[in-house]
Amino acid sequence: MQSTNLIHLIDLFSDLDPPQTNAIGEHCVWQRYAKGSEVLSHTELSTDVFFIAEGRVSAKRYSSDGKEVAYTEMATGDIFGEFSAIDLERRSASIETLEDSYLARMRAADFRQLIITYPVLGLKLAEHLVRKNRDLTRRVFEFSTMAVSHRIGAELLRMIDPDHDQSEPFNVVPAPSHYQIATKLSTHREAVSRELARLSSMGILDVGRRKIRILDISKLRQLAELDVQ
């Protein structure tokens, strides 16, 4: 199957014109991955950067005893592998697909040359890295100061579209499994199941198989004690 150049869907390149994005896409290797595929391992010595044209992936690591720790999820328009492409050091996480995905892969040398050729990409990349750093700072603060129940509430609030009418119920789509929530919050599936059941009994959530509907956003925010400003 001939690869389709969809590099214009990547947020990093949103300020470039079509001829420029087309040229960038031609420097990539395009590949489709089935759901549940490992795109790269944290043990790899490669330094390529990846662009998500379609789909959703998770960055994670496994401890020596098999415990899974999920760092973040990324979807269409995002990039990953940029840390190694910038500093040429080892990978900081493994990447697995959460759904069927279409990815572009670019050599670190080509990526670094892009930043030199198009200065606007340098600012966009800096903004992207600052967002990642802020997210890491938030997570460290929550892990250090919040009980598990509050961290679960905070995570649910982050799933809500910021443009959503806060007075209306919100359907989390796709809804993560209890295990997926647990790996992001450094807890276990049973704790997540208990807290979701408690919130459901309070009329705050409607929870089913791979279904989470937030019925009372205001009450959830109060319970999570999360400053969303």
JOWOTA-V34772 format. One record per residue. SS is DSSP state (2 for helix, 1 for strand, 0 for the rest). PHI is phi in whole degrees, 0 to 359 (* if undefined). PSI is psi in whole degrees, -180 to 180 (999 if undefined). Layout:
SS&PHI&PSI + SS&PHI&PSI
This chain:
0&*&133 + 0&289&136 + 0&290&142 + 0&257&128 + 0&278&106 + 0&243&27 + 2&297&-21 + 2&294&-14 + 2&279&-9 + 0&277&127 + 2&303&-36 + 2&303&-30 + 2&257&16 + 0&294&-20 + 0&267&0 + 0&265&158 + 0&270&166 + 2&306&-45 + 2&301&-36 + 2&289&-45 + 2&293&-36 + 2&299&-42 + 2&294&-40 + 2&296&-44 + 2&299&-29 + 0&287&-14 + 0&269&6 + 0&252&157 + 1&259&124 + 1&258&138 + 1&209&143 + 1&263&141 + 1&234&136 + 0&284&158 + 0&305&135 + 0&87&9 + 0&274&145 + 1&273&117 + 1&280&-44 + 1&206&157 + 0&252&150 + 0&293&-12 + 0&273&-8 + 0&293&150 + 0&263&3 + 0&289&159 + 0&232&18 + 0&293&156 + 1&252&149 + 1&238&146 + 1&237&133 + 1&265&105 + 1&275&-32 + 1&210&144 + 0&106&-164 + 1&207&139 + 1&227&165 + 1&234&137 + 1&262&127 + 1&207&168 + 1&221&159 + 1&239&135 + 0&285&173 + 0&297&-25 + 0&264&11 + 0&93&3 + 0&288&131 + 1&268&132 + 1&237&116 + 1&265&125 + 1&275&-50 + 1&197&167 + 1&241&148 + 1&225&149 + 1&225&-172 + 0&313&130 + 0&100&-17 + 0&272&169 + 1&232&158 + 1&210&163 + 0&85&2 + 2&290&-26 + 2&300&-52 + 2&293&-33 + 2&293&-29 + 2&275&-49 + 2&258&-4 + 0&61&24 + 0&264&180 + 0&295&160 + 0&297&147 + 0&262&-10 + 0&200&160 + 1&268&155 + 1&238&127 + 1&233&145 + 1&280&137 + 0&266&-14 + 0&203&169 + 0&306&132 + 1&224&153 + 1&237&115 + 1&238&150 + 1&248&139 + 1&239&131 + 1&231&141 + 0&296&146 + 2&302&-40 + 2&297&-40 + 2&292&-39 + 2&295&-44 + 2&295&-36 + 2&292&-35 + 2&301&-43 + 2&297&-34 + 2&285&-41 + 2&291&-40 + 0&241&92 + 2&305&-30 + 2&299&-27 + 2&291&-29 + 2&298&-44 + 2&293&-44 + 2&299&-40 + 2&293&-39 + 2&298&-44 + 2&299&-41 + 2&298&-44 + 2&290&-35 + 2&296&-41 + 2&300&-42 + 2&295&-40 + 2&294&-41 + 2&298&-40 + 2&296&-41 + 2&296&-42 + 2&299&-43 + 2&299&-44 + 2&294&-41 + 2&298&-42 + 2&297&-46 + 2&296&-43 + 2&297&-31 + 2&275&-24 + 2&237&-19 + 0&254&142 + 0&291&162 + 2&303&-42 + 2&299&-38 + 2&289&-37 + 2&295&-37 + 2&295&-44 + 2&299&-43 + 2&297&-40 + 2&294&-40 + 2&298&-41 + 2&297&-35 + 2&290&-18 + 0&282&-13 + 0&279&132 + 0&301&126 + 0&299&-21 + 0&271&-1 + 0&287&142 + 0&295&111 + 0&296&-15 + 0&274&-7 + 0&253&152 + 0&300&155 + 1&229&129 + 1&268&123 + 1&279&113 + 0&226&123 + 0&283&143 + 0&281&128 + 0&287&155 + 0&286&164 + 2&299&-37 + 2&295&-41 + 2&296&-40 + 2&297&-42 + 2&299&-41 + 2&292&-25 + 2&280&-25 + 0&250&11 + 0&55&49 + 0&221&-164 + 0&240&161 + 2&301&-38 + 2&298&-38 + 2&295&-40 + 2&294&-44 + 2&299&-43 + 2&296&-44 + 2&290&-40 + 2&295&-38 + 2&295&-39 + 2&296&-45 + 2&295&-33 + 2&293&-42 + 2&294&-23 + 0&272&-2 + 0&80&14 + 0&272&-34 + 1&234&158 + 1&238&110 + 1&244&134 + 1&217&-165 + 0&291&115 + 0&51&37 + 1&224&127 + 1&224&119 + 1&240&118 + 1&273&112 + 0&271&-35 + 0&230&90 + 2&294&-41 + 2&299&-45 + 2&294&-39 + 2&299&-42 + 2&297&-40 + 2&297&-43 + 2&291&-35 + 2&284&-17 + 0&51&47 + 0&250&126 + 0&275&109 + 0&265&5 + 0&281&999
